[in-house]
Amino acid sequence: MPPDISRLRYEVYCLECAFLHPDAYGEGLEHDHYDGQATHFAAYTAEDRLVGAVRLVQPKNGDCYPFQRHCQPFEGYQLPPAEESAEISRLVVRKGHRRRRADSLQGVPGRGTDAPPSRPGNEHWRSGEDRRGEERDSPMLLFGLYREMYRHSLQSGIRYWYAAMERSLARSLQRLGFAFQAIGPQSDYYGAVTPCLLDLRALERRLTEANPALAAWFMEKPFVRTV
């Protein structure tokens, strides 16, 4: 894993949010044993400065997913096949690249903003020329990371994404087109979070129906606008 990703995670998880104790990472690089079982993704500025990162974890040798150390699925819930599943983990966006003060750590619009989060296809889905040089276009940053994870997942036979997230974040992501479904009760895991699952086939259908332009970009398919 590149050291700049570990450094950004240290800044967010240890210094900004105090989820982890800084003294445990004296070198200023946050990492854990799942980093060796994950594929890492990163977003950089034109000046090659890291502004966001995430990993997809596929445990090896019978290890559990990160969320399973803190959250349990509903009784009787059958998890999808392990070879088709991965967990979104350590998703962070640099503080200066979150659009609004109330944005989540992942850059998703939060509560208490001066305007509600936009539906996919409105101001968050714009060309570079239309953004008028906005630096804090965090939803597009997040879309870019998700698209790279999606591309990797298609190539690797991954259909299902796990994630442990706050309910407000899950609602915001649903409005942006990513309908994660709760698979267990809320638990304390760096705050109150709920274990969730996203079926990528359902995501493809939802985006195609709700926003064909965004779906075409996300899935890298041709888009023809009908008049």
C-alpha positions as CSV (number, residue, x, y, z in Angstrom):
1,M,0.0,0.0,0.0
2,P,1.4,3.4,-0.9
3,P,2.5,5.4,2.2
4,D,0.5,8.5,1.2
5,I,-2.7,6.4,1.6
6,S,-1.6,5.3,5.1
7,R,-0.7,8.9,5.9
8,L,-4.2,10.2,4.9
9,R,-5.9,7.5,6.9
10,Y,-3.7,8.4,9.9
11,E,-4.8,12.1,9.5
12,V,-8.5,11.2,9.4
13,Y,-8.8,8.2,11.7
14,C,-6.2,9.1,14.3
15,L,-5.9,13.0,14.3
16,E,-9.2,14.3,13.0
17,C,-11.7,11.8,14.4
18,A,-9.7,10.0,17.2
19,F,-11.1,6.6,16.1
20,L,-7.6,5.2,16.6
21,H,-4.9,6.3,19.1
22,P,-2.1,8.2,17.3
23,D,0.5,6.6,19.7
24,A,-0.2,3.2,18.1
25,Y,1.1,4.6,14.8
26,G,4.3,6.5,15.7
27,E,5.4,6.8,12.1
28,G,2.2,8.6,11.2
29,L,1.0,5.8,8.9
30,E,-2.3,4.0,9.7
31,H,-2.5,0.4,8.6
32,D,-3.8,-3.0,9.7
33,H,-3.5,-6.6,8.7
34,Y,-6.4,-6.3,6.2
35,D,-4.2,-4.1,4.0
36,G,-2.4,-7.2,2.7
37,Q,-5.8,-8.8,1.8
38,A,-7.1,-5.8,-0.1
39,T,-7.0,-3.9,-3.4
40,H,-6.4,-0.2,-2.8
41,F,-7.8,2.7,-4.8
42,A,-6.8,6.3,-4.7
43,A,-7.8,9.7,-6.1
44,Y,-5.2,12.4,-6.9
45,T,-5.3,16.0,-8.0
46,A,-3.7,17.2,-11.2
47,E,-0.7,18.2,-8.9
48,D,-0.4,14.5,-7.8
49,R,-1.8,15.2,-4.3
50,L,-3.8,12.4,-2.7
51,V,-7.4,13.5,-1.9
52,G,-9.2,10.2,-1.3
53,A,-8.7,6.5,-0.8
54,V,-10.6,3.3,-0.3
55,R,-9.9,-0.4,-0.2
56,L,-11.8,-3.6,-1.2
57,V,-11.1,-6.4,1.3
58,Q,-11.3,-10.0,0.4
59,P,-10.2,-12.0,3.4
60,K,-7.8,-14.9,3.0
61,N,-7.2,-18.2,4.8
62,G,-10.6,-18.2,6.5
63,D,-10.3,-14.7,8.0
64,C,-13.6,-12.8,8.6
65,Y,-14.5,-9.5,6.9
66,P,-13.6,-6.4,8.9
67,F,-17.2,-5.6,9.6
68,Q,-17.7,-9.0,11.2
69,R,-15.4,-8.1,14.0
70,H,-17.9,-5.5,15.2
71,C,-21.2,-6.2,13.5
72,Q,-23.4,-9.3,13.1
73,P,-25.9,-10.0,10.4
74,F,-29.6,-10.6,11.2
75,E,-30.3,-14.0,12.6
76,G,-30.8,-16.5,9.7
77,Y,-29.3,-14.1,7.1
78,Q,-27.3,-16.0,4.5
79,L,-24.2,-14.2,3.3
80,P,-23.5,-14.4,-0.4
81,P,-20.6,-16.5,-1.6
82,A,-17.3,-15.3,-0.3
83,E,-15.6,-15.6,-3.7
84,E,-18.2,-13.1,-5.1
85,S,-18.0,-10.6,-2.2
86,A,-15.7,-7.9,-0.9
87,E,-15.9,-5.2,1.8
88,I,-15.5,-1.5,1.1
89,S,-13.3,-0.3,3.9
90,R,-11.2,2.7,5.1
91,L,-13.0,5.1,2.7
92,V,-11.7,8.6,3.3
93,V,-11.8,11.9,1.6
94,R,-9.3,14.7,2.6
95,K,-11.0,17.3,4.7
96,G,-10.3,20.1,2.3
97,H,-12.1,18.3,-0.5
98,R,-15.4,17.7,1.2
99,R,-18.0,20.0,-0.3
100,R,-19.8,21.2,2.8
101,R,-19.1,21.4,6.5
102,A,-21.7,18.7,7.2
103,D,-20.3,16.2,4.7
104,S,-19.4,12.8,6.0
105,L,-15.8,11.7,6.2
106,Q,-16.3,10.0,2.8
107,G,-17.4,13.2,1.2
108,V,-21.0,12.4,0.9
109,P,-23.5,15.3,1.5
110,G,-24.7,15.3,5.1
111,R,-27.4,16.8,7.2
112,G,-27.4,20.5,8.1
113,T,-26.4,21.8,4.7
114,D,-27.8,24.8,3.1
115,A,-29.4,22.6,0.4
116,P,-30.5,19.0,0.2
117,P,-28.3,16.4,-1.5
118,S,-28.9,16.4,-5.3
119,R,-30.3,13.5,-7.1
120,P,-27.9,11.9,-9.6
121,G,-28.0,13.8,-12.8
122,N,-28.3,17.3,-11.4
123,E,-25.4,19.5,-10.3
124,H,-23.2,16.7,-9.0
125,W,-23.2,15.1,-12.5
126,R,-21.5,17.8,-14.6
127,S,-18.7,18.1,-17.1
128,G,-15.4,19.6,-16.0
129,E,-16.2,22.8,-18.0
130,D,-19.5,23.2,-16.1
131,R,-18.1,22.9,-12.6
132,R,-16.4,26.3,-12.9
133,G,-13.2,25.1,-11.2
134,E,-14.8,23.9,-7.9
135,E,-12.2,22.1,-5.8
136,R,-14.5,20.4,-3.4
137,D,-16.5,18.3,-5.9
138,S,-16.5,15.4,-3.4
139,P,-19.5,13.5,-4.8
140,M,-17.7,13.2,-8.2
141,L,-14.5,12.2,-6.3
142,L,-16.5,9.5,-4.6
143,F,-18.1,8.4,-7.9
144,G,-14.6,8.1,-9.4
145,L,-13.4,5.8,-6.6
146,Y,-16.6,3.7,-6.8
147,R,-16.2,3.4,-10.6
148,E,-12.7,2.1,-10.2
149,M,-13.9,-0.4,-7.5
150,Y,-16.7,-1.4,-9.9
151,R,-14.3,-2.0,-12.8
152,H,-12.0,-4.1,-10.6
153,S,-15.0,-6.1,-9.3
154,L,-16.2,-6.9,-12.8
155,Q,-12.7,-8.2,-13.7
156,S,-12.4,-10.2,-10.4
157,G,-15.9,-11.8,-10.3
158,I,-17.1,-9.7,-7.4
159,R,-20.8,-9.1,-7.4
160,Y,-21.5,-8.0,-3.8
161,W,-20.0,-5.2,-1.7
162,Y,-20.2,-5.1,2.1
163,A,-19.9,-1.8,4.0
164,A,-20.5,-0.8,7.6
165,M,-21.9,2.8,7.6
166,E,-24.0,5.3,9.5
167,R,-27.7,5.3,8.5
168,S,-27.5,8.9,7.4
169,L,-24.6,8.0,5.0
170,A,-26.6,5.0,3.7
171,R,-29.5,7.3,2.9
172,S,-27.3,9.9,1.2
173,L,-25.7,7.1,-0.9
174,Q,-29.2,5.8,-1.8
175,R,-30.1,9.2,-3.1
176,L,-27.0,9.2,-5.2
177,G,-28.0,5.8,-6.7
178,F,-26.1,3.4,-4.4
179,A,-28.9,1.5,-2.6
180,F,-27.1,-0.4,0.2
181,Q,-29.4,-2.7,2.1
182,A,-29.1,-3.3,5.8
183,I,-28.2,-6.9,6.6
184,G,-27.8,-6.6,10.4
185,P,-28.6,-4.4,13.5
186,Q,-26.8,-1.2,14.3
187,S,-23.5,-1.7,16.2
188,D,-20.7,0.4,17.7
189,Y,-17.8,0.4,15.2
190,Y,-16.1,3.8,15.0
191,G,-19.5,5.1,16.0
192,A,-23.0,3.8,15.4
193,V,-23.0,1.9,12.1
194,T,-25.1,-0.7,10.3
195,P,-23.7,-3.6,8.2
196,C,-25.0,-3.2,4.6
197,L,-24.8,-5.0,1.3
198,L,-24.9,-3.8,-2.3
199,D,-25.6,-6.1,-5.2
200,L,-23.8,-4.7,-8.2
201,R,-26.3,-6.1,-10.7
202,A,-29.1,-4.2,-8.8
203,L,-26.9,-1.1,-8.9
204,E,-26.5,-1.4,-12.6
205,R,-30.3,-1.6,-13.1
206,R,-31.0,1.2,-10.7
207,L,-28.6,3.6,-12.3
208,T,-29.7,2.7,-15.8
209,E,-33.3,3.4,-14.9
210,A,-32.7,6.6,-12.8
211,N,-29.9,8.3,-14.7
212,P,-28.8,6.8,-18.1
213,A,-26.0,9.4,-18.5
214,L,-24.5,8.6,-15.1
215,A,-24.9,4.8,-15.7
216,A,-23.2,5.1,-19.1
217,W,-20.2,6.9,-17.5
218,F,-20.1,4.6,-14.5
219,M,-20.2,1.4,-16.5
220,E,-18.2,2.9,-19.4
221,K,-20.8,2.3,-22.0
222,P,-21.9,4.5,-24.9
223,F,-24.7,7.0,-24.1
224,V,-27.1,8.4,-26.7
225,R,-29.4,11.2,-25.6
226,T,-32.9,11.0,-27.1
227,V,-34.6,14.2,-28.1
